[in-house]
Amino acid sequence: MSVTYLDAISEQLPAADTTIYTCPSGVTALIVYGLATCEDASGTTITTNIVQSGGSAAVTNIHGYDAFAIAAGASERLTKIEGACLHAGDFISCAAGAANAINVKFTIKEIR
């Protein structure tokens, strides 16, 4: 068994659902850390999805944050989805309330 840590980052997140990380074949992945930073002058929101393999981001798989408000210039730790487990083909998807206003970073622990 081997363990690898990696960062999955999306800067200037679009307002549409965007895949941030997809768990590779033969791997179990744990979300160790999540952070969202608003670089917009008026603040905006973030929505996070954890999607099972073969699915697509939708209201049925929103986890932790559904249009969660982040103030202008603020950072918010995404603790509600930290510890979530992903299997091959599962993915994390996020959308900002306003395009190009949010940066997100997830630290992922991959176990092979």
Secondary structure, DSSP 8 states (H G I E B T S, - for coil): --EEEEEEEESS--SS-EEEEE--TT-EEEEEEEEEEE-SSS-EEEEEEEE-TT----GGGB-S-SSEEE-TT-EEE-TTTTT-EE-TT-EEEEEESSTT-EEEEEEEEEE-
